[in-house]
Structure formats: structure tokens, C-alpha cells
Amino acid sequence: MTVHSSLAELIGNTPLVKLNHIPQSLGVKATIAVKVEYFNPGGSSKDRIAERIIDAAERSGQLKPGGVIVEPTSGNTGVGLALVAQQRGYRTIFTLPDKVSESKRAVLRAYGAEVIVTPTDAGPDDPRSYYQVAERLANEIPGGFRPNQYDNPNGPESHYYTTGPEIWEATDHKVTHFVAGIGTGGTISGTGKYLKEASNGAVKVIGSDPEGSIYSADSLADVHQYDIEGVGEDFYPKAFDRNITDDIVKVNDAEAFEMTRRLAGEEALLVGGSSGMAVASAIKYALANDLDENQLVVVLAPDSGRSYLEKIFNDDWMRANGYGDIVDRTAKPSLAEQYLSQPSPDETAGKTVSES
């Protein structure tokens, strides 16, 4: 009999799934496989960093019994932290920018967290920003602890010790390229470092970045707001090691959202917008570099599309935000309407040839 003592024991060992339709339709010769991180118990790759960060904080004395975990998040890190915090008796407070979907906010509240929403357009140094609000609360609340996923080395280390080895073993050491979105930078830095070491530098690590983020911007003047959630930044976190990435591929909101909808409709992968962005980057890179049949590209898909049903997968939201053409391109003709518009057998029964 196998009975797990906590959900934390189920984190990791997520599957790799080959894309069988979209890359081929676009002329990609290389194999593209997606590491589906929504199989983690909290529904995202951020589950991986929570336990390691909390363990380290307990050992150092930064987090004591009865403490309060306060963190700025786009949702997924909050869920991972809440899972572990629940079982160890910690309260949680998470600050989120207002572009984060209501679904993500509801999930955090369901796990018992307190959620504070702040303006998306507030810069990192603005006292109204979700970074600064979290910092102030962590300093003022007795027993407050801010994990600081943006600078905490335990974030990249969790991916170095779990995500990287999983990909290396699951591909029988044949992975040639690794693609991941850059948010805090921990996922791509930790996973990429392991894969480069394991392959003696042969694996290429490709960052995926939303248009408007600092990582792919030519200058600070090019940094601006974008609709993709949970990825990109307007500052450089310490968790990101730029030396690990071999290239960064920029994707705009429309490209990311169209790919996200196609992944659900054509590959049965209901993933979030940052996952669609990462797959779009992988395809762009494969085509631009003429990757052949001998190349195996692994793309990390951070979370599920269930948190975006009222946005990316909502036709009304898409049209209202300027993405109506994507709705039209990804929509399939209604088979039911086609048949319902025709007369039923009962209606045509008994008619003469001249009447029909």
C-alpha cells in the first residue's frame, strides 16, 4: 500500500508529450516535446521551488513556527507556497498585479491565502507595486517572511536538482534544445545549467520572452506592459543567470495566445499563455535555425489553461482586447449548426419530388 503523507511528495516527475500536429503543419522538422508541468499537485512548475525555499528558511531561522509567508506572485508560486505552508501551520499573504486572472486569485483564496491586488502599471520601485507592497507587509507583520523568488538561489537550485535530471533521463540523454519562458529566471537557469553540464555543453538553452519584457528589449525604452501573465520582467532578478541562455526569442501577445488556443484545439494540451509563448518561441527558433529530424526540442509548459478560461479561452474577452482575428482563425465550423439548419427527416417525409 502506498499512502503519501503530503501532496509535496507528488511534486515533480511530470511527463513529456510530443507535439504531433502543430510543428508539422508549420514545416518544423525537429521533434518538439512539451514537459507538462500542470501535472504537479498545485498545477504548475512553481510547486518545485516552494518546499526547498521554505526548508531553507526554516533552517536559517528566517521562518519560525506560526510565521507568515508574504510574496509577490502572478499566482503559481503562491499556490506552491500555500500547499506547503498549510501543512506546516503558516499563514500566507500574496500580492498580485491586477492583470492576473480572477481564476488564479480564487485558487489562492481557496487554499486559505489572503490576496492583495495591486496596479499592473506600477513599476518595481513604485510603493503601490506588488513587489513593494509585499516587502512592506513582510517587514511590518510579526513573523513575516518574504521568500523573494526573484533573488532566492533555492529557486534555480530546485530546477537544477529536479527538472533538469528529469528531462535528461526522460529523453535518454538525447535532448538537444531546451526552451522555457523567463520570469524570475529560476526555471531556465537551474534546468539549463544541469542540461549543459550533463551534455558537456551540447544542449542549447533558449529563453522565451514576451514583447515588452526587459530580457529581449533592445533598450529600456522598449520595456512596456503586455497581456501574457507570469513571465517576463521590467528588472533583472538575481535568480536569472544570463550566461546559461544561448538565445532569447521574442513573442508578442497575439502569437502567444493563438498558439495557446491551438495547443488546446489541436494537441489536447490545455495550457496557459506563457506555455503558448514558449512553444511559439520553440517553433520560431527551429524554423530560423533549420533544425532537422535529429534535433529534440523540449519546451517547458509551466501551468494549466484552467486559470485562463475567462481570458485566453473566452471569445468575448479576446475580441474586447483586440484579439478577435485569433478567435476567427482558431474557430472550427459548427458541425451541429450545419445539421440543425437542415430540415429534419420528419419535415421532408411525405413530400413529392416536385415539392422537395
N, C-alpha and C positions, 0 to 999 in steps of 0.2 A: 504494500500500500504506500502510495506517495501522497503525503499531505504537506503542503508548503506552509511555513509559519507566517509568511507575509508576502504581499504582492511584489516586494522588492526582489524576491528570489526569481521572479519571472522576467526580469529585465534582461534584454539582450537576446542574442541568437535569433535575430529576425531573418526572414527569408530573402533570397534573391530571386527576382522574377524577370524573365526575358520579355522584352517588348517584341511582339510578333507582327505588328501591323504598321504602326506609325513610322518607324525609321525606314522600313522598306518602301512605303508609299512616297517618301521624300528622297529616295535614292541613296540612303545610307547603306554602305556595305558592311561596316563593322557590326558586331553584336553589341547591343545595348541592354544591360540588365539593371533593374531597379532594386535597391535594398529598401524594403518596405518597412519603415520604422513605426508605422501605426500598429504593428503587432506588439509593441511594448504595452504593458498594462495601463499606463497613463495616456497612451495613444500617440506618443511622439519620441523622437530621438533624445529629447531633453530629460527623459527618465534616467538616462545613463549617468548624467552628471550629478544628480541630486544626492544620492546616497554617499558618494565619495566626498562631495563638498561638506555635507553635514557631519560625516565621520571625522573629517579633518578638523572641523570647527569644534567638535566635542573634545577631541584630543588636545587641542591648543587652549581650551578653556574659553574660547570666544562665544561658544554657545553652551549655556548651562541649563539644568533642569528647570522647566517652567518658562523657558525663554520664548521670544517672539521673533520669527523669521520675517524680515521685510525685504522685498526685492522688486525692482522694476522688471517687467516682463511683457512679452507680447502674448502670453498665455501659457505656452507649452512648458516653459521652465517652472512656472508657478504650479502647474499640475504635478510635475515630478517632485517638486519640493513638498507639496501638500500631501502626497502619498506617504512619504517618509515621515514628515512632521506629525501626521495623525497618529501613527503607531508609536511615536516616541514622546507624545504629550506636549508638542509645541504648537503655539498659535501661529497663524500666518496672515500677513498683510501684503497684498500685491498691488503695485501701481501700474496702470496700463494707459497707453495713448488712446485717444478716442476713436481712432480708425480700427481698432481691434474689434472683431465681430461680437455681437451680443451673445452669440452661442458660446464663445470662449469665456466671456465673463460669467455666464450662467454655470458653466462647468466648474470654474474656480469656486463659486459660491456653493455649489453642490458638495464640494469636498470640504466645506467648512471655512474657507478663506474669506477674509474681508477684502473687497475690491475697491480701489480708488481710481477713477478715470480722470486723466489729465489731457490738456490740448496737444494734439499731434504736432502742431506747428511751433511749439515751444522748443527752442534749441537746448542742447545738453547743459548749458550753463544758466538757462532761464530757471528761476526759482519755482516756476509752475510746471516744469518738465517732469516726466515720470522718473527720471534719474534723481533729480534734486529733491522731489517730494519724498522718495524712498529714503534718501540719505538723511534727511531731516528727521523723519519718523524713527529710523533705526537709532539715531543718536539720542533722541528725546525719550523714547519709550523704555522703561526699565527692562533690562534683559534683552533689549533689541539686538538683532544680529542681521547684517546685510551680507548675503553670500557673495555678491558682486561678481556675477558670472562673466562680466566683461574683462575682468582682470585676474580672476582666480585661476591659478595654474592647475587646480584639480579638474577643471572643465576639460581642457585638452588632454590631460592625462587619462581621464575616463575613456576617451575615444582611442587613445593610444593602446590601452590595455584591453579594450573590448571590441570596438567597431573595426579597427584595423585588422586584428588577427582573424576575426570572423570572415571578413571579405577575402583575406589571403587564403584561408583554408577552404572556404566555400567554392572558390574558383580554381582549386588545385594549383595555386600559385600562378595562374595564367592571366590574371588581371593586368591590363596594360595601361589603363587610364582610370582615374578616379575623379568624379565630378560632384561638387557639393556647393550649395549656396553659402555665402559668407555673411554671417550675422555678427555674433560675438567673435567669430573666428575660431572657436574652440574645436568644432567638429572637423573642419577641413585641416586644421593644424595638427591635431592629435592623430587623426586617421591617416592623413597624408604622410606624417613623419614615420609612422610604423611601416606603411607600404613602401616608402622609399628605402628604409633600412632593410626590410625583408627582401627587396628585389635588387639590392645594391644600386639603387638609383634609377632602375629601369622604368618604374611606374611614373607616369606623368600625372601631376595633380592640377586639376583645372578648377578655378573658382568661378562660381556663377553669381552675378551681381545685378540688382535692379538698376535701370537707368535712373540716375538721381542720387545714387549712393556714392560715398566718398571713395570706395575701393576701386571703382572703374572710372571715376571722374578725371578729366584732364586737368581741372583746377577746382578750387573751392567755389568758384562762381558757377560751376556746373552741378553743384550739390543742391538738390531740391526734393520736395515731397513726392511720394509715389504711393500707389494703392496696394502693392504687394505687402503682405504682413509678415513679420517675424524674420526679416532678412535685410541686409544692407545696414549701413550706419552713416551718421554725419560726423563721426570722430573715429579715431583708431584705438580699439581696445587692446590691452596688453595680451589678451588671450590669442590674438591673431599673429602668427609668425609668417610674415610676407615671404621669407626665404623658402617656405615649403611649396608655395604655388608656382607652377611653371607658366601659367597663363590665366587671365581673367576674361570671361566672356560676358558682355553686357546684354541684358534682355529688358525690353520695355514691358509695361503693364499688360498691354494688349497681347503681346506674344506669349507672355506667361499664362494669362487667363485662357487664351484659346487652346494652348497645349494642355492646361489643366482639364478643360472640358473634353478634349479629345481623349485624354488618358482614361477618363471615366467611360466615355461612349464607345471607344474602340479597343481598349485594353482591359476594361473592367477594373481599373485602378482608381478608386475614389480618393484622391489625394488633395492636398491644399495648394494654394497658389505658388508657394516657394518651391514645391516639388515640380509643378509645371514649368517654372522658371528654370530649374536645374536640368530637366530633360530637354528643354528648348536649347539651353547652352550646350549640352552634350551633342545634340544634333547639329547645331551651328558649327561646333568645333570639328566634328567628324567630317562634315562636308568641306569645310575650309582647308582641312589638312589631308583630305583624301584618304581617310583611314580605310584599310582594306579588311577582308574577311578574317585575317589573322589577329585583328585587334578586338579586345574585350573591354568595353567601357562600362564601369559600374557607377551608377548615379544614386546618390543618397536622397530618398524621398522622406522628408522629416516628419510629416504628420498626415492625418486623415482629412478628407474633404468634408466630413460631417460638421466641422466647425465653420464651414463657409457656405452652407446651404442657402442662407438668406442673402448671400452676396454673389460669389462667382457662379453659383449654380441657380441663381434666381434671375430669370429673364428680365423681370421688371427693373431690378437693381442694375443689371448690366446695361440696359437701354438708358436708364436715367443717368448713368455715369459715363456715357459716351462709347459704350462697347456693343451697341446694337448690331453692328456688322458681324461681330463674332457670333452672336446669337443666331443670326441668319445662316452663317456658314456652317455652324456645328449642328443645326437642327435637322432632323430627319423628317421626310414627308410622313404625314399621319396615315398609317395603313387603315386604322379604324374609321377615320373620317372618309377615306376613299370608298369604303364599302357601305358606310351608313348613308352616303349621298346617293347611292343607287337604289332603285325600287326593290323592295323585298320580294321574294318568290310569291308571297300571298297577293301582293299588289298586281303582279303580272299574270297571275294564274287566271285562265279563262278568257284572256284576250285573244282576238283573232289575229291572224297575220297582219291584216291591214291596220288593226288598231295599235299594234306594238311597234 
